[in-house]
């Protein structure tokens, strides 16, 4: 069970809370505590804090990487899906402050539509903090996920939202005349041409930025 706990923790990240780990573990609190104690005593993990606010950290990234790599792909996806579900259901308030983490969990679970939603949330949150590089990175990661979806109206609508957000972020970071900004605006306008109500919004954006 020590190995399984290390593997599950590795899916969460280099550092994780006892509370989140316990919410997705299936071995019971007593067995979980014993496994974590053994990992701590073996100096593979470091424990910080006092109950209920206890966090664990893999002492070396290579230990986390090894634990993660030892999982079958299907098991990894199952763990990531469980972590994403716990974050959005049990720890919803925390999830809203860590949208990148939630997006990552959904991505690794192979749940791309949900991951796109959280990448867009991450982009908006970064924009509100005027963290433009972070904002742009999140929108672009969202667009990478859109490319993995089959062609559909929903996919076009998801891409449009990301392209409009990316266009605004690029305009603020690099100016409306930057080639990257122009490409985002052009793509948003192109998508908007086939999406009625959303299309008008993107067309308005296009002409506003070109004016």
Rosetta constraint file for C-alpha pairs under 8 A:
AtomPair CA 1 CA 5 HARMONIC 6.19 0.50
AtomPair CA 1 CA 27 HARMONIC 7.95 0.50
AtomPair CA 1 CA 31 HARMONIC 7.81 0.50
AtomPair CA 1 CA 35 HARMONIC 6.54 0.50
AtomPair CA 2 CA 6 HARMONIC 6.27 0.50
AtomPair CA 2 CA 35 HARMONIC 4.69 0.50
AtomPair CA 2 CA 36 HARMONIC 7.18 0.50
AtomPair CA 2 CA 38 HARMONIC 7.30 0.50
AtomPair CA 2 CA 39 HARMONIC 7.15 0.50
AtomPair CA 3 CA 7 HARMONIC 6.16 0.50
AtomPair CA 3 CA 67 HARMONIC 7.59 0.50
AtomPair CA 4 CA 8 HARMONIC 6.16 0.50
AtomPair CA 5 CA 9 HARMONIC 6.07 0.50
AtomPair CA 5 CA 25 HARMONIC 7.73 0.50
AtomPair CA 5 CA 32 HARMONIC 7.19 0.50
AtomPair CA 5 CA 35 HARMONIC 6.79 0.50
AtomPair CA 5 CA 36 HARMONIC 7.39 0.50
AtomPair CA 6 CA 10 HARMONIC 6.05 0.50
AtomPair CA 6 CA 39 HARMONIC 7.88 0.50
AtomPair CA 6 CA 64 HARMONIC 7.70 0.50
AtomPair CA 6 CA 67 HARMONIC 6.22 0.50
AtomPair CA 7 CA 11 HARMONIC 6.50 0.50
AtomPair CA 7 CA 64 HARMONIC 7.83 0.50
AtomPair CA 7 CA 67 HARMONIC 4.93 0.50
AtomPair CA 7 CA 68 HARMONIC 5.55 0.50
AtomPair CA 7 CA 70 HARMONIC 7.68 0.50
AtomPair CA 7 CA 71 HARMONIC 7.05 0.50
AtomPair CA 8 CA 12 HARMONIC 6.78 0.50
AtomPair CA 8 CA 21 HARMONIC 7.53 0.50
AtomPair CA 8 CA 25 HARMONIC 7.66 0.50
AtomPair CA 8 CA 79 HARMONIC 6.67 0.50
AtomPair CA 9 CA 13 HARMONIC 6.44 0.50
AtomPair CA 9 CA 14 HARMONIC 7.82 0.50
AtomPair CA 9 CA 15 HARMONIC 7.99 0.50
AtomPair CA 9 CA 16 HARMONIC 6.82 0.50
AtomPair CA 9 CA 21 HARMONIC 6.68 0.50
AtomPair CA 10 CA 14 HARMONIC 6.48 0.50
AtomPair CA 10 CA 64 HARMONIC 5.23 0.50
AtomPair CA 10 CA 65 HARMONIC 7.27 0.50
AtomPair CA 10 CA 67 HARMONIC 6.28 0.50
AtomPair CA 10 CA 68 HARMONIC 5.47 0.50
AtomPair CA 11 CA 68 HARMONIC 6.47 0.50
AtomPair CA 11 CA 76 HARMONIC 7.09 0.50
AtomPair CA 11 CA 79 HARMONIC 6.81 0.50
AtomPair CA 11 CA 80 HARMONIC 6.44 0.50
AtomPair CA 12 CA 16 HARMONIC 6.34 0.50
AtomPair CA 12 CA 21 HARMONIC 7.95 0.50
AtomPair CA 12 CA 80 HARMONIC 7.54 0.50
AtomPair CA 12 CA 83 HARMONIC 7.15 0.50
AtomPair CA 12 CA 105 HARMONIC 7.92 0.50
AtomPair CA 13 CA 64 HARMONIC 7.81 0.50
AtomPair CA 14 CA 57 HARMONIC 5.73 0.50
AtomPair CA 14 CA 58 HARMONIC 5.54 0.50
AtomPair CA 14 CA 61 HARMONIC 6.87 0.50
AtomPair CA 14 CA 64 HARMONIC 6.54 0.50
AtomPair CA 15 CA 55 HARMONIC 6.93 0.50
AtomPair CA 15 CA 56 HARMONIC 5.63 0.50
AtomPair CA 15 CA 57 HARMONIC 4.28 0.50
AtomPair CA 15 CA 58 HARMONIC 6.54 0.50
AtomPair CA 16 CA 20 HARMONIC 7.17 0.50
AtomPair CA 16 CA 21 HARMONIC 7.11 0.50
AtomPair CA 16 CA 55 HARMONIC 5.58 0.50
AtomPair CA 16 CA 56 HARMONIC 5.52 0.50
AtomPair CA 16 CA 57 HARMONIC 6.59 0.50
AtomPair CA 17 CA 21 HARMONIC 6.30 0.50
AtomPair CA 17 CA 53 HARMONIC 7.33 0.50
AtomPair CA 17 CA 54 HARMONIC 5.93 0.50
AtomPair CA 17 CA 55 HARMONIC 4.22 0.50
AtomPair CA 17 CA 56 HARMONIC 6.23 0.50
AtomPair CA 18 CA 22 HARMONIC 5.92 0.50
AtomPair CA 18 CA 52 HARMONIC 7.80 0.50
AtomPair CA 18 CA 53 HARMONIC 7.42 0.50
AtomPair CA 18 CA 54 HARMONIC 5.57 0.50
AtomPair CA 18 CA 55 HARMONIC 5.68 0.50
AtomPair CA 18 CA 56 HARMONIC 7.10 0.50
AtomPair CA 19 CA 23 HARMONIC 6.23 0.50
AtomPair CA 19 CA 52 HARMONIC 7.33 0.50
AtomPair CA 19 CA 53 HARMONIC 7.65 0.50
AtomPair CA 19 CA 54 HARMONIC 7.68 0.50
AtomPair CA 20 CA 24 HARMONIC 6.71 0.50
AtomPair CA 20 CA 83 HARMONIC 7.76 0.50
AtomPair CA 20 CA 86 HARMONIC 7.49 0.50
AtomPair CA 20 CA 87 HARMONIC 7.98 0.50
AtomPair CA 21 CA 25 HARMONIC 6.02 0.50
AtomPair CA 22 CA 26 HARMONIC 7.99 0.50
AtomPair CA 22 CA 28 HARMONIC 7.90 0.50
AtomPair CA 22 CA 29 HARMONIC 6.92 0.50
AtomPair CA 22 CA 32 HARMONIC 7.47 0.50
AtomPair CA 23 CA 86 HARMONIC 6.88 0.50
AtomPair CA 24 CA 79 HARMONIC 7.79 0.50
AtomPair CA 24 CA 82 HARMONIC 6.14 0.50
AtomPair CA 24 CA 83 HARMONIC 6.36 0.50
AtomPair CA 24 CA 86 HARMONIC 7.07 0.50
AtomPair CA 25 CA 32 HARMONIC 7.76 0.50
AtomPair CA 27 CA 31 HARMONIC 6.14 0.50
AtomPair CA 27 CA 32 HARMONIC 6.34 0.50
AtomPair CA 28 CA 32 HARMONIC 6.02 0.50
AtomPair CA 29 CA 33 HARMONIC 6.02 0.50
AtomPair CA 30 CA 34 HARMONIC 6.30 0.50
AtomPair CA 31 CA 35 HARMONIC 6.18 0.50
AtomPair CA 32 CA 36 HARMONIC 6.18 0.50
AtomPair CA 33 CA 37 HARMONIC 6.08 0.50
AtomPair CA 34 CA 38 HARMONIC 6.32 0.50
AtomPair CA 35 CA 39 HARMONIC 6.34 0.50
AtomPair CA 36 CA 40 HARMONIC 6.14 0.50
AtomPair CA 37 CA 41 HARMONIC 6.11 0.50
AtomPair CA 38 CA 42 HARMONIC 6.02 0.50
AtomPair CA 39 CA 43 HARMONIC 6.31 0.50
AtomPair CA 39 CA 44 HARMONIC 5.43 0.50
AtomPair CA 39 CA 45 HARMONIC 5.71 0.50
AtomPair CA 40 CA 44 HARMONIC 6.00 0.50
AtomPair CA 40 CA 45 HARMONIC 4.92 0.50
AtomPair CA 40 CA 46 HARMONIC 5.73 0.50
AtomPair CA 40 CA 47 HARMONIC 6.77 0.50
AtomPair CA 43 CA 59 HARMONIC 7.28 0.50
AtomPair CA 44 CA 58 HARMONIC 6.05 0.50
AtomPair CA 44 CA 59 HARMONIC 5.68 0.50
AtomPair CA 44 CA 60 HARMONIC 7.44 0.50
AtomPair CA 44 CA 63 HARMONIC 7.10 0.50
AtomPair CA 45 CA 56 HARMONIC 6.33 0.50
AtomPair CA 45 CA 57 HARMONIC 5.35 0.50
AtomPair CA 45 CA 58 HARMONIC 4.42 0.50
AtomPair CA 45 CA 59 HARMONIC 5.15 0.50
AtomPair CA 46 CA 56 HARMONIC 5.57 0.50
AtomPair CA 46 CA 57 HARMONIC 5.22 0.50
AtomPair CA 46 CA 58 HARMONIC 6.47 0.50
AtomPair CA 46 CA 59 HARMONIC 6.21 0.50
AtomPair CA 47 CA 54 HARMONIC 7.03 0.50
AtomPair CA 47 CA 55 HARMONIC 5.94 0.50
AtomPair CA 47 CA 56 HARMONIC 4.68 0.50
AtomPair CA 47 CA 57 HARMONIC 6.67 0.50
AtomPair CA 48 CA 54 HARMONIC 5.76 0.50
AtomPair CA 48 CA 55 HARMONIC 5.35 0.50
AtomPair CA 48 CA 56 HARMONIC 6.33 0.50
AtomPair CA 49 CA 53 HARMONIC 5.90 0.50
AtomPair CA 49 CA 54 HARMONIC 4.65 0.50
AtomPair CA 49 CA 55 HARMONIC 6.46 0.50
AtomPair CA 50 CA 54 HARMONIC 5.27 0.50
AtomPair CA 58 CA 63 HARMONIC 6.73 0.50
AtomPair CA 58 CA 64 HARMONIC 6.17 0.50
AtomPair CA 59 CA 63 HARMONIC 7.51 0.50
AtomPair CA 60 CA 64 HARMONIC 6.95 0.50
AtomPair CA 61 CA 65 HARMONIC 6.13 0.50
AtomPair CA 62 CA 66 HARMONIC 6.00 0.50
AtomPair CA 63 CA 67 HARMONIC 6.23 0.50
AtomPair CA 64 CA 68 HARMONIC 6.10 0.50
AtomPair CA 65 CA 69 HARMONIC 5.98 0.50
AtomPair CA 66 CA 70 HARMONIC 6.22 0.50
AtomPair CA 67 CA 71 HARMONIC 7.18 0.50
AtomPair CA 68 CA 76 HARMONIC 7.82 0.50
AtomPair CA 71 CA 75 HARMONIC 6.25 0.50
AtomPair CA 71 CA 76 HARMONIC 6.03 0.50
AtomPair CA 72 CA 76 HARMONIC 6.21 0.50
AtomPair CA 73 CA 77 HARMONIC 6.20 0.50
AtomPair CA 74 CA 78 HARMONIC 6.21 0.50
AtomPair CA 75 CA 79 HARMONIC 6.22 0.50
AtomPair CA 76 CA 80 HARMONIC 6.17 0.50
AtomPair CA 76 CA 108 HARMONIC 7.78 0.50
AtomPair CA 76 CA 109 HARMONIC 7.36 0.50
AtomPair CA 77 CA 81 HARMONIC 6.05 0.50
AtomPair CA 77 CA 108 HARMONIC 6.07 0.50
AtomPair CA 77 CA 109 HARMONIC 4.12 0.50
AtomPair CA 77 CA 110 HARMONIC 6.78 0.50
AtomPair CA 78 CA 82 HARMONIC 6.24 0.50
AtomPair CA 78 CA 109 HARMONIC 6.54 0.50
AtomPair CA 79 CA 83 HARMONIC 6.20 0.50
AtomPair CA 79 CA 109 HARMONIC 7.63 0.50
AtomPair CA 80 CA 84 HARMONIC 6.10 0.50
AtomPair CA 80 CA 105 HARMONIC 5.10 0.50
AtomPair CA 80 CA 106 HARMONIC 6.67 0.50
AtomPair CA 80 CA 108 HARMONIC 6.18 0.50
AtomPair CA 80 CA 109 HARMONIC 5.04 0.50
AtomPair CA 81 CA 85 HARMONIC 6.11 0.50
AtomPair CA 81 CA 105 HARMONIC 6.69 0.50
AtomPair CA 81 CA 106 HARMONIC 6.25 0.50
AtomPair CA 81 CA 108 HARMONIC 7.95 0.50
AtomPair CA 81 CA 109 HARMONIC 5.05 0.50
AtomPair CA 81 CA 111 HARMONIC 7.87 0.50
AtomPair CA 82 CA 86 HARMONIC 6.13 0.50
AtomPair CA 83 CA 87 HARMONIC 6.17 0.50
AtomPair CA 83 CA 105 HARMONIC 6.77 0.50
AtomPair CA 84 CA 88 HARMONIC 6.22 0.50
AtomPair CA 84 CA 102 HARMONIC 5.81 0.50
AtomPair CA 84 CA 105 HARMONIC 5.46 0.50
AtomPair CA 84 CA 106 HARMONIC 5.95 0.50
AtomPair CA 85 CA 89 HARMONIC 5.88 0.50
AtomPair CA 85 CA 90 HARMONIC 7.85 0.50
AtomPair CA 86 CA 90 HARMONIC 5.17 0.50
AtomPair CA 86 CA 91 HARMONIC 6.38 0.50
AtomPair CA 87 CA 91 HARMONIC 4.62 0.50
AtomPair CA 87 CA 92 HARMONIC 5.78 0.50
AtomPair CA 87 CA 94 HARMONIC 7.32 0.50
AtomPair CA 87 CA 95 HARMONIC 5.61 0.50
AtomPair CA 87 CA 102 HARMONIC 6.99 0.50
AtomPair CA 88 CA 92 HARMONIC 4.64 0.50
AtomPair CA 88 CA 95 HARMONIC 6.03 0.50
AtomPair CA 88 CA 102 HARMONIC 7.81 0.50
AtomPair CA 91 CA 95 HARMONIC 6.15 0.50
AtomPair CA 92 CA 96 HARMONIC 6.40 0.50
AtomPair CA 93 CA 97 HARMONIC 6.95 0.50
AtomPair CA 94 CA 98 HARMONIC 6.33 0.50
AtomPair CA 95 CA 99 HARMONIC 5.80 0.50
AtomPair CA 95 CA 101 HARMONIC 7.86 0.50
AtomPair CA 95 CA 102 HARMONIC 6.50 0.50
AtomPair CA 98 CA 102 HARMONIC 6.62 0.50
AtomPair CA 98 CA 122 HARMONIC 7.74 0.50
AtomPair CA 99 CA 103 HARMONIC 5.99 0.50
AtomPair CA 99 CA 118 HARMONIC 5.58 0.50
AtomPair CA 99 CA 119 HARMONIC 6.85 0.50
AtomPair CA 99 CA 121 HARMONIC 6.31 0.50
AtomPair CA 99 CA 122 HARMONIC 5.05 0.50
AtomPair CA 100 CA 104 HARMONIC 6.12 0.50
AtomPair CA 100 CA 118 HARMONIC 6.92 0.50
AtomPair CA 100 CA 119 HARMONIC 6.38 0.50
AtomPair CA 100 CA 122 HARMONIC 5.68 0.50
AtomPair CA 100 CA 138 HARMONIC 7.73 0.50
AtomPair CA 101 CA 105 HARMONIC 6.35 0.50
AtomPair CA 102 CA 106 HARMONIC 6.30 0.50
AtomPair CA 102 CA 115 HARMONIC 7.47 0.50
AtomPair CA 102 CA 118 HARMONIC 6.65 0.50
AtomPair CA 103 CA 107 HARMONIC 6.06 0.50
AtomPair CA 103 CA 114 HARMONIC 7.44 0.50
AtomPair CA 103 CA 115 HARMONIC 4.48 0.50
AtomPair CA 103 CA 116 HARMONIC 7.08 0.50
AtomPair CA 103 CA 117 HARMONIC 7.77 0.50
AtomPair CA 103 CA 118 HARMONIC 4.95 0.50
AtomPair CA 103 CA 119 HARMONIC 5.69 0.50
AtomPair CA 104 CA 108 HARMONIC 6.18 0.50
AtomPair CA 104 CA 115 HARMONIC 6.98 0.50
AtomPair CA 105 CA 109 HARMONIC 6.16 0.50
AtomPair CA 105 CA 115 HARMONIC 7.75 0.50
AtomPair CA 106 CA 110 HARMONIC 6.36 0.50
AtomPair CA 106 CA 111 HARMONIC 5.13 0.50
AtomPair CA 106 CA 112 HARMONIC 6.58 0.50
AtomPair CA 106 CA 114 HARMONIC 6.32 0.50
AtomPair CA 106 CA 115 HARMONIC 4.94 0.50
AtomPair CA 107 CA 111 HARMONIC 5.69 0.50
AtomPair CA 107 CA 112 HARMONIC 5.56 0.50
AtomPair CA 107 CA 115 HARMONIC 5.39 0.50
AtomPair CA 111 CA 115 HARMONIC 6.27 0.50
AtomPair CA 112 CA 116 HARMONIC 6.08 0.50
AtomPair CA 112 CA 145 HARMONIC 6.15 0.50
AtomPair CA 112 CA 146 HARMONIC 7.68 0.50
AtomPair CA 112 CA 148 HARMONIC 7.76 0.50
AtomPair CA 112 CA 149 HARMONIC 7.59 0.50
AtomPair CA 113 CA 117 HARMONIC 6.56 0.50
AtomPair CA 113 CA 145 HARMONIC 7.96 0.50
AtomPair CA 113 CA 146 HARMONIC 7.85 0.50
AtomPair CA 113 CA 149 HARMONIC 7.96 0.50
AtomPair CA 114 CA 118 HARMONIC 6.52 0.50
AtomPair CA 115 CA 119 HARMONIC 6.12 0.50
AtomPair CA 115 CA 142 HARMONIC 7.55 0.50
AtomPair CA 115 CA 145 HARMONIC 7.76 0.50
AtomPair CA 116 CA 120 HARMONIC 6.19 0.50
AtomPair CA 116 CA 142 HARMONIC 5.07 0.50
AtomPair CA 116 CA 143 HARMONIC 7.84 0.50
AtomPair CA 116 CA 145 HARMONIC 6.54 0.50
AtomPair CA 116 CA 146 HARMONIC 7.16 0.50
AtomPair CA 116 CA 158 HARMONIC 7.63 0.50
AtomPair CA 117 CA 121 HARMONIC 6.39 0.50
AtomPair CA 118 CA 122 HARMONIC 6.07 0.50
AtomPair CA 119 CA 123 HARMONIC 6.14 0.50
AtomPair CA 119 CA 138 HARMONIC 5.53 0.50
AtomPair CA 119 CA 139 HARMONIC 6.42 0.50
AtomPair CA 119 CA 141 HARMONIC 7.13 0.50
AtomPair CA 119 CA 142 HARMONIC 5.41 0.50
AtomPair CA 120 CA 124 HARMONIC 6.24 0.50
AtomPair CA 120 CA 138 HARMONIC 7.00 0.50
AtomPair CA 120 CA 139 HARMONIC 6.20 0.50
AtomPair CA 120 CA 142 HARMONIC 6.78 0.50
AtomPair CA 120 CA 161 HARMONIC 7.90 0.50
AtomPair CA 120 CA 162 HARMONIC 6.49 0.50
AtomPair CA 121 CA 125 HARMONIC 6.11 0.50
AtomPair CA 122 CA 126 HARMONIC 6.11 0.50
AtomPair CA 122 CA 135 HARMONIC 7.10 0.50
AtomPair CA 122 CA 138 HARMONIC 6.29 0.50
AtomPair CA 123 CA 127 HARMONIC 6.14 0.50
AtomPair CA 123 CA 134 HARMONIC 7.27 0.50
AtomPair CA 123 CA 135 HARMONIC 4.36 0.50
AtomPair CA 123 CA 136 HARMONIC 6.87 0.50
AtomPair CA 123 CA 137 HARMONIC 7.82 0.50
AtomPair CA 123 CA 138 HARMONIC 5.20 0.50
AtomPair CA 123 CA 139 HARMONIC 5.73 0.50
AtomPair CA 123 CA 165 HARMONIC 7.54 0.50
AtomPair CA 124 CA 128 HARMONIC 6.26 0.50
AtomPair CA 124 CA 135 HARMONIC 6.94 0.50
AtomPair CA 124 CA 165 HARMONIC 7.63 0.50
AtomPair CA 125 CA 129 HARMONIC 6.54 0.50
AtomPair CA 125 CA 135 HARMONIC 7.68 0.50
AtomPair CA 126 CA 130 HARMONIC 6.20 0.50
AtomPair CA 126 CA 131 HARMONIC 5.05 0.50
AtomPair CA 126 CA 132 HARMONIC 6.73 0.50
AtomPair CA 126 CA 134 HARMONIC 6.15 0.50
AtomPair CA 126 CA 135 HARMONIC 4.89 0.50
AtomPair CA 127 CA 131 HARMONIC 5.72 0.50
AtomPair CA 127 CA 132 HARMONIC 6.03 0.50
AtomPair CA 127 CA 135 HARMONIC 5.62 0.50
AtomPair CA 127 CA 169 HARMONIC 7.17 0.50
AtomPair CA 131 CA 135 HARMONIC 6.06 0.50
AtomPair CA 132 CA 136 HARMONIC 5.97 0.50
AtomPair CA 132 CA 169 HARMONIC 6.10 0.50
AtomPair CA 132 CA 170 HARMONIC 7.82 0.50
AtomPair CA 132 CA 172 HARMONIC 7.68 0.50
AtomPair CA 132 CA 173 HARMONIC 6.23 0.50
AtomPair CA 133 CA 137 HARMONIC 6.13 0.50
AtomPair CA 133 CA 173 HARMONIC 7.79 0.50
AtomPair CA 134 CA 138 HARMONIC 6.26 0.50
AtomPair CA 135 CA 139 HARMONIC 6.42 0.50
AtomPair CA 135 CA 166 HARMONIC 7.83 0.50
AtomPair CA 135 CA 169 HARMONIC 6.84 0.50
AtomPair CA 136 CA 140 HARMONIC 6.15 0.50
AtomPair CA 136 CA 166 HARMONIC 5.92 0.50
AtomPair CA 136 CA 169 HARMONIC 6.18 0.50
AtomPair CA 136 CA 170 HARMONIC 7.04 0.50
AtomPair CA 137 CA 141 HARMONIC 6.14 0.50
AtomPair CA 138 CA 142 HARMONIC 6.15 0.50
AtomPair CA 139 CA 143 HARMONIC 6.28 0.50
AtomPair CA 139 CA 162 HARMONIC 5.65 0.50
AtomPair CA 139 CA 163 HARMONIC 7.52 0.50
AtomPair CA 139 CA 165 HARMONIC 7.06 0.50
AtomPair CA 139 CA 166 HARMONIC 5.83 0.50
AtomPair CA 140 CA 144 HARMONIC 6.30 0.50
AtomPair CA 140 CA 162 HARMONIC 7.87 0.50
AtomPair CA 140 CA 166 HARMONIC 7.47 0.50
AtomPair CA 141 CA 145 HARMONIC 6.49 0.50
AtomPair CA 142 CA 146 HARMONIC 6.33 0.50
AtomPair CA 142 CA 162 HARMONIC 6.95 0.50
AtomPair CA 143 CA 147 HARMONIC 6.43 0.50
AtomPair CA 143 CA 159 HARMONIC 6.43 0.50
AtomPair CA 143 CA 162 HARMONIC 6.73 0.50
AtomPair CA 143 CA 163 HARMONIC 7.86 0.50
AtomPair CA 144 CA 148 HARMONIC 7.09 0.50
AtomPair CA 145 CA 149 HARMONIC 7.12 0.50
AtomPair CA 146 CA 155 HARMONIC 6.55 0.50
AtomPair CA 146 CA 158 HARMONIC 7.32 0.50
AtomPair CA 146 CA 159 HARMONIC 6.39 0.50
AtomPair CA 149 CA 155 HARMONIC 6.77 0.50
AtomPair CA 150 CA 155 HARMONIC 7.42 0.50
AtomPair CA 151 CA 155 HARMONIC 6.30 0.50
AtomPair CA 151 CA 156 HARMONIC 7.65 0.50
AtomPair CA 152 CA 156 HARMONIC 6.44 0.50
AtomPair CA 153 CA 157 HARMONIC 6.20 0.50
AtomPair CA 154 CA 158 HARMONIC 6.15 0.50
AtomPair CA 155 CA 159 HARMONIC 6.14 0.50
AtomPair CA 156 CA 160 HARMONIC 6.02 0.50
AtomPair CA 156 CA 191 HARMONIC 6.66 0.50
AtomPair CA 157 CA 161 HARMONIC 6.37 0.50
AtomPair CA 157 CA 191 HARMONIC 7.97 0.50
AtomPair CA 157 CA 195 HARMONIC 7.54 0.50
AtomPair CA 157 CA 198 HARMONIC 7.70 0.50
AtomPair CA 158 CA 162 HARMONIC 6.46 0.50
AtomPair CA 159 CA 163 HARMONIC 5.98 0.50
AtomPair CA 160 CA 164 HARMONIC 6.07 0.50
AtomPair CA 160 CA 188 HARMONIC 5.57 0.50
AtomPair CA 160 CA 191 HARMONIC 6.18 0.50
AtomPair CA 160 CA 192 HARMONIC 7.15 0.50
AtomPair CA 160 CA 198 HARMONIC 7.95 0.50
AtomPair CA 160 CA 202 HARMONIC 7.86 0.50
AtomPair CA 161 CA 165 HARMONIC 6.24 0.50
AtomPair CA 162 CA 166 HARMONIC 5.97 0.50
AtomPair CA 163 CA 167 HARMONIC 5.96 0.50
AtomPair CA 163 CA 184 HARMONIC 5.67 0.50
AtomPair CA 163 CA 185 HARMONIC 7.26 0.50
AtomPair CA 163 CA 187 HARMONIC 7.04 0.50
AtomPair CA 163 CA 188 HARMONIC 5.56 0.50
AtomPair CA 164 CA 168 HARMONIC 6.38 0.50
AtomPair CA 164 CA 184 HARMONIC 7.21 0.50
AtomPair CA 164 CA 185 HARMONIC 7.03 0.50
AtomPair CA 164 CA 188 HARMONIC 6.00 0.50
AtomPair CA 164 CA 202 HARMONIC 6.98 0.50
AtomPair CA 164 CA 205 HARMONIC 7.90 0.50
AtomPair CA 165 CA 169 HARMONIC 6.24 0.50
AtomPair CA 166 CA 170 HARMONIC 5.99 0.50
AtomPair CA 166 CA 181 HARMONIC 7.97 0.50
AtomPair CA 166 CA 184 HARMONIC 6.67 0.50
AtomPair CA 167 CA 171 HARMONIC 6.02 0.50
AtomPair CA 167 CA 181 HARMONIC 5.47 0.50
AtomPair CA 167 CA 182 HARMONIC 7.78 0.50
AtomPair CA 167 CA 184 HARMONIC 5.17 0.50
AtomPair CA 167 CA 185 HARMONIC 5.73 0.50
AtomPair CA 168 CA 172 HARMONIC 6.29 0.50
AtomPair CA 169 CA 173 HARMONIC 6.09 0.50
AtomPair CA 170 CA 174 HARMONIC 5.45 0.50
AtomPair CA 170 CA 175 HARMONIC 6.63 0.50
AtomPair CA 170 CA 176 HARMONIC 7.43 0.50
AtomPair CA 170 CA 180 HARMONIC 7.14 0.50
AtomPair CA 170 CA 181 HARMONIC 5.36 0.50
AtomPair CA 171 CA 175 HARMONIC 4.29 0.50
AtomPair CA 171 CA 176 HARMONIC 4.65 0.50
AtomPair CA 171 CA 177 HARMONIC 7.95 0.50
AtomPair CA 171 CA 178 HARMONIC 7.74 0.50
AtomPair CA 171 CA 181 HARMONIC 5.92 0.50
AtomPair CA 172 CA 176 HARMONIC 7.77 0.50
AtomPair CA 174 CA 178 HARMONIC 6.07 0.50
AtomPair CA 174 CA 181 HARMONIC 7.58 0.50
AtomPair CA 175 CA 181 HARMONIC 7.26 0.50
AtomPair CA 176 CA 181 HARMONIC 5.75 0.50
AtomPair CA 176 CA 182 HARMONIC 6.87 0.50
AtomPair CA 176 CA 209 HARMONIC 6.59 0.50
AtomPair CA 176 CA 210 HARMONIC 7.74 0.50
AtomPair CA 177 CA 181 HARMONIC 6.83 0.50
AtomPair CA 177 CA 182 HARMONIC 6.76 0.50
AtomPair CA 178 CA 182 HARMONIC 6.40 0.50
AtomPair CA 179 CA 183 HARMONIC 6.22 0.50
AtomPair CA 180 CA 184 HARMONIC 6.37 0.50
AtomPair CA 181 CA 185 HARMONIC 6.22 0.50
AtomPair CA 182 CA 186 HARMONIC 6.01 0.50
AtomPair CA 183 CA 187 HARMONIC 6.13 0.50
AtomPair CA 184 CA 188 HARMONIC 6.13 0.50
AtomPair CA 185 CA 189 HARMONIC 6.14 0.50
AtomPair CA 185 CA 205 HARMONIC 7.64 0.50
AtomPair CA 185 CA 206 HARMONIC 5.77 0.50
AtomPair CA 186 CA 190 HARMONIC 6.10 0.50
AtomPair CA 186 CA 206 HARMONIC 7.25 0.50
AtomPair CA 187 CA 191 HARMONIC 6.15 0.50
AtomPair CA 188 CA 192 HARMONIC 5.96 0.50
AtomPair CA 188 CA 202 HARMONIC 5.75 0.50
AtomPair CA 188 CA 203 HARMONIC 7.77 0.50
AtomPair CA 188 CA 206 HARMONIC 7.74 0.50
AtomPair CA 189 CA 193 HARMONIC 6.22 0.50
AtomPair CA 189 CA 199 HARMONIC 7.05 0.50
AtomPair CA 189 CA 202 HARMONIC 5.27 0.50
AtomPair CA 189 CA 203 HARMONIC 5.24 0.50
AtomPair CA 189 CA 205 HARMONIC 7.99 0.50
AtomPair CA 189 CA 206 HARMONIC 6.22 0.50
AtomPair CA 190 CA 194 HARMONIC 7.38 0.50
AtomPair CA 191 CA 195 HARMONIC 6.60 0.50
AtomPair CA 191 CA 199 HARMONIC 6.79 0.50
AtomPair CA 191 CA 202 HARMONIC 7.98 0.50
AtomPair CA 192 CA 196 HARMONIC 7.00 0.50
AtomPair CA 192 CA 198 HARMONIC 5.95 0.50
AtomPair CA 192 CA 199 HARMONIC 3.15 0.50
AtomPair CA 192 CA 200 HARMONIC 6.43 0.50
AtomPair CA 192 CA 201 HARMONIC 7.39 0.50
AtomPair CA 192 CA 202 HARMONIC 5.42 0.50
AtomPair CA 192 CA 203 HARMONIC 6.43 0.50
AtomPair CA 193 CA 199 HARMONIC 5.27 0.50
AtomPair CA 193 CA 200 HARMONIC 7.71 0.50
AtomPair CA 193 CA 203 HARMONIC 7.65 0.50
AtomPair CA 194 CA 199 HARMONIC 6.55 0.50
AtomPair CA 195 CA 199 HARMONIC 4.65 0.50
AtomPair CA 195 CA 200 HARMONIC 7.95 0.50
AtomPair CA 196 CA 200 HARMONIC 6.45 0.50
AtomPair CA 197 CA 201 HARMONIC 6.82 0.50
AtomPair CA 198 CA 202 HARMONIC 6.41 0.50
AtomPair CA 199 CA 203 HARMONIC 6.08 0.50
AtomPair CA 200 CA 204 HARMONIC 6.07 0.50
AtomPair CA 201 CA 205 HARMONIC 6.24 0.50
AtomPair CA 202 CA 206 HARMONIC 6.10 0.50
AtomPair CA 203 CA 207 HARMONIC 6.36 0.50
AtomPair CA 204 CA 208 HARMONIC 5.97 0.50
AtomPair CA 205 CA 209 HARMONIC 6.12 0.50
AtomPair CA 206 CA 210 HARMONIC 6.20 0.50
AtomPair CA 207 CA 211 HARMONIC 5.89 0.50
